[in-house]
Amino acid sequence: MRSRVARPAVFGVCTDNRGYPASLEVGKLYPVIPDAEAAKHGYIRVIDESGEDYGYAAERFFVLPVPEVLAKALSAHSGARGRQANRALQPAVASRRRLSPGPLARTPG
């Protein structure tokens, strides 16, 4: 039987939160949700401070692949801090896959 090789978790460090001060904190790690369609348009999908995943311009983040064991440790540690937990490190349960305004935002019609 072939063993499954775990793909490293990917996090993005916010380097620019202009226009989104309530949603992103500079220097903070955010889990990246793989999204090929967003990437085609220069966007990256992250779980932001709202706890939901949104698309932001990829240039706002420095992307870091991290071993799964580190990703789990970050998630466990953030949950232990209670109210001050970094919700951005919590996994999204039910994603609505919304995007911030940009080329991927759909218009009716």
Secondary structure, DSSP 8 states (H G I E B T S, - for coil): --------EEEEEE---TT-TTT--TT-EEEEE--HHHHHTTEEEEE-TTSSEEEEEGGGEEEEEE-HHHHHHHHHHHHHTGGG--GGGS--SS------SSTT-----
